[in-house]
Amino acid sequence: MKKQKLLVAKIGGNIIEDEKALASFMEDFSKVEGPKILVHGGGKSATHLASKLGVKTEMIDGRRITSAENLNIVIMTYAGLVNKTIVSGLQKYTCNALGLTGADANVILAEKRPVQCIDYGYVGDVVKVNRVTIKAFLDQGITPVFCAVTHDANGQLFNTNADTIASEIASAMSSDYKVSLFYCFELKGVLEDIEDKDSVIEHIDLEKYTELRNADIIADGMLPKLQNCFDALQKNVSKVHIANAEFIKDNNTKHTTLSL
């Protein structure tokens, strides 16, 4: 039997922080036909709130170090303000959205990242995605909206990279659907030259990724993003794209496509 198509889209902080861009994205996302899932970050909002509260934010290689204080801020921001703003915005465009953390309906189980060279604090690595429950939502015409918070089934919540959550959800759902994973951010794709916004690298495979990384063209937050792209492809996700918001309504716009 031919699998039904499923879109898993992830939006980042620069879209979320721009009220006009977010509204435009939500309208376009709502018009996508068929089942769809939205994953969002909110790191910039969390950093702003932390600064107001006098709590230090520390990042290493694009990943947030999450102290107990920072975890509280992450939960308040991601699961509260950002998630419900997006859910209510989607409802405005008649997209029946449901906001979720990994703890809700036990949809994403995680474990605390072990301390090796770096102690990331209360950061969770995904152990399992409950695809049966997610599919039940989709079958009811509900669009799940996941924030970057997971749990360990023992009462502990974790901050978890939103790109990773999108990749893990897309991978889990690939057994039931033909999944396309779309990382949406403010640029047109992965750039050859950060100063030239049109220097989009239109195709990246593993060999090209290694070459770009060795040349320091890909660095910081883009490193984990691309690793998540390749992880998804290795777990049978059909297509992975990195692009700006225009891509969701016009797949012919210039963007970056990933392949193995």
C-alpha positions as a printed Julia matrix, in Angstrom:
260×3 Matrix{Float64}:
  0.0    0.0    0.0
  1.25   3.45  -0.93
  2.12   5.51   2.15
  0.36   8.79   2.82
  2.56  11.89   2.79
  3.4   13.6    6.08
  5.12  16.95   6.55
  7.23  17.52   9.65
  8.28  21.18   9.83
 10.54  22.82  12.38
 10.76  26.58  12.94
 13.47  28.36  14.86
 13.92  31.45  16.98
 14.32  34.08  14.27
 10.93  33.15  12.8
  9.3   32.92  16.22
 10.69  36.31  17.3
  9.37  38.05  14.16
  5.62  38.47  14.68
  4.92  39.17  11.01
  7.08  36.29   9.74
  5.51  33.87  12.23
  1.97  34.87  11.25
  2.82  34.43   7.56
  4.38  31.02   8.19
  1.39  29.82  10.25
 -1.01  30.85   7.5
  1.01  29.0    4.85
  1.56  25.96   7.08
 -2.19  25.76   7.73
 -2.84  25.53   3.99
 -0.62  22.46   3.56
 -2.94  19.58   2.69
 -2.82  16.28   4.51
 -1.33  15.37   7.9
  1.37  17.62   9.29
  3.39  18.16  12.44
  5.08  21.33  13.65
  8.11  21.45  15.95
  9.38  24.72  17.35
 12.31  26.01  19.32
 12.32  29.23  21.26
 15.91  29.62  22.36
 16.05  33.34  21.66
 12.92  33.96  23.73
 14.37  31.88  26.56
 17.65  33.78  26.39
 15.82  37.12  26.53
 13.82  36.04  29.57
 16.93  34.65  31.27
 18.69  37.98  30.73
 15.78  39.87  32.3
 15.87  37.53  35.28
 19.64  37.81  35.62
 20.26  34.16  34.74
 23.37  33.42  32.66
 22.97  31.6   29.34
 25.86  29.42  28.18
 26.17  27.83  24.71
 28.76  25.31  23.45
 28.88  24.39  19.74
 25.37  25.71  19.22
 23.89  23.77  22.14
 22.51  25.28  25.35
 23.88  24.36  28.77
 20.76  23.91  30.89
 21.11  24.59  34.61
 18.16  24.06  36.95
 17.34  27.78  36.68
 17.62  27.7   32.91
 15.39  24.61  32.74
 12.59  26.48  34.51
 12.94  29.34  32.03
 12.98  26.92  29.07
  9.8   25.2   30.26
  7.99  28.5   30.87
  9.03  29.87  27.5
  8.83  26.84  25.2
  5.84  25.0   26.65
  4.01  28.15  27.72
  4.3   31.41  25.84
  5.77  30.21  22.54
  3.78  26.99  22.2
  0.42  28.52  23.02
  1.07  31.56  20.83
  1.66  29.21  17.89
 -1.28  26.93  18.7
 -3.69  29.86  18.94
 -2.25  31.34  15.75
 -2.85  28.1   13.85
 -6.4   27.92  15.18
 -6.94  31.36  13.66
 -6.26  29.8   10.27
 -8.57  26.83  11.01
 -5.7   24.41  11.6
 -6.8   22.3   14.57
 -3.54  22.33  16.52
 -2.64  20.65  19.81
  0.36  21.91  21.8
  2.54  19.21  23.34
  5.66  18.6   25.38
  7.2   15.16  25.31
  5.51  14.43  28.66
  1.99  14.96  27.29
  0.48  11.58  26.43
  4.02  10.22  26.96
  4.85  11.04  23.34
  8.63  11.62  23.67
 10.71   9.77  26.23
 14.25  10.98  26.9
 17.18  10.37  29.22
 19.58  12.87  30.72
 22.61  13.35  28.52
 25.57  11.61  30.19
 28.46  13.79  31.29
 31.52  13.21  29.13
 33.71  16.15  28.14
 30.85  18.6   28.76
 28.08  18.64  31.36
 25.02  19.92  29.49
 22.9   19.93  32.64
 19.2   19.14  32.28
 19.4   18.25  28.6
 17.61  15.14  27.4
 18.5   12.81  24.54
 15.5   11.2   22.87
 15.05   7.52  23.65
 11.63   6.82  22.13
  8.9    8.56  20.16
  5.38   7.2   20.64
  4.37   7.09  16.99
  1.08   5.26  17.71
 -0.23   8.13  19.84
  0.97  10.75  17.37
 -0.7    8.87  14.52
 -3.93   8.76  16.54
 -3.86  12.57  16.73
 -3.18  12.83  13.0
 -5.99  10.38  12.19
 -8.37  12.7   14.05
 -7.32  15.65  11.91
 -5.29  17.17  14.75
 -1.96  18.86  14.04
  0.51  18.24  16.89
  2.72  21.21  17.78
  5.76  20.07  19.75
  7.97  22.31  21.84
 11.54  21.35  22.76
 10.73  19.79  26.14
 10.87  16.04  26.85
 10.65  13.84  29.97
 12.09  10.67  31.5
  8.85   9.06  32.82
 10.11   9.67  36.37
  8.89  13.24  36.73
 11.93  14.98  35.28
 11.54  17.36  32.34
 14.43  18.09  29.98
 15.45  20.71  27.49
 15.97  18.91  24.17
 17.25  20.34  20.91
 14.24  21.12  18.69
 16.09  20.08  15.52
 16.7   16.7   17.15
 13.05  16.36  18.16
 11.97  17.09  14.58
 14.42  14.52  13.25
 13.35  11.87  15.77
  9.64  12.44  15.14
 10.12  12.34  11.37
 12.14   9.13  11.69
  9.57   7.45  13.95
  6.67   8.35  11.67
  8.46   7.09   8.55
  7.2    3.57   9.17
  3.62   4.78   8.64
  4.09   7.71   6.25
  6.23   9.03   3.43
  7.83  11.79   5.5
  9.31  15.08   4.35
 11.29  16.98   6.97
 11.57  20.74   6.54
 13.85  22.91   8.67
 12.57  26.46   8.27
 14.68  29.45   9.23
 15.33  33.02   8.11
 17.9   32.21   5.38
 17.27  30.59   1.99
 19.32  27.53   2.92
 22.86  26.6    3.93
 25.15  29.35   2.63
 28.6   29.07   1.05
 29.31  32.63   2.22
 27.41  33.95   5.24
 27.82  37.49   3.88
 26.09  36.54   0.61
 22.49  35.58   1.32
 22.08  34.16  -2.2
 25.08  31.78  -1.98
 22.83  28.82  -1.22
 24.4   25.36  -1.41
 21.55  23.58  -3.16
 22.61  20.0   -2.45
 24.63  18.53   0.42
 25.49  14.86   0.82
 27.69  13.3    3.5
 30.86  13.84   1.49
 30.02  17.51   0.86
 29.1   17.94   4.53
 32.52  16.71   5.64
 34.2   19.03   3.15
 32.2   22.07   4.31
 32.79  21.26   7.96
 36.55  20.9    7.47
 36.57  24.27   5.72
 34.64  25.86   8.63
 31.86  26.88   6.24
 29.47  24.91   8.43
 29.94  25.7   12.12
 28.19  26.5   15.4
 24.42  25.87  15.38
 24.43  24.59  11.8
 26.54  21.57  12.84
 23.89  19.81  14.95
 21.18  20.84  12.47
 22.88  19.04   9.59
 23.73  16.04  11.72
 20.03  15.73  12.53
 19.24  15.93   8.81
 21.5   13.0    8.02
 20.25  11.02  11.03
 16.71  11.36   9.65
 17.74  10.25   6.17
 19.52   7.22   7.62
 16.26   6.3    9.4
 14.16   6.28   6.19
 12.85   9.84   6.09
 12.15  10.45   2.39
 13.23  14.06   1.97
 15.01  16.67   4.07
 15.13  20.37   3.18
 16.59  23.48   4.8
 15.0   26.67   3.53
 13.23  29.88   4.43
  9.5   30.15   5.03
  8.67  30.68   1.35
  9.54  27.03   0.65
  6.41  25.77   2.4
  4.16  27.3   -0.26
  6.57  27.13  -3.22
  8.89  24.12  -3.3
 10.69  25.6   -6.31
 12.27  28.42  -4.33
 16.02  28.2   -3.89
 16.87  25.98  -0.91
 19.18  23.25   0.37
 18.27  19.58  -0.1
 20.08  16.9    1.89
 20.88  13.34   0.78
 23.13  10.51   1.89
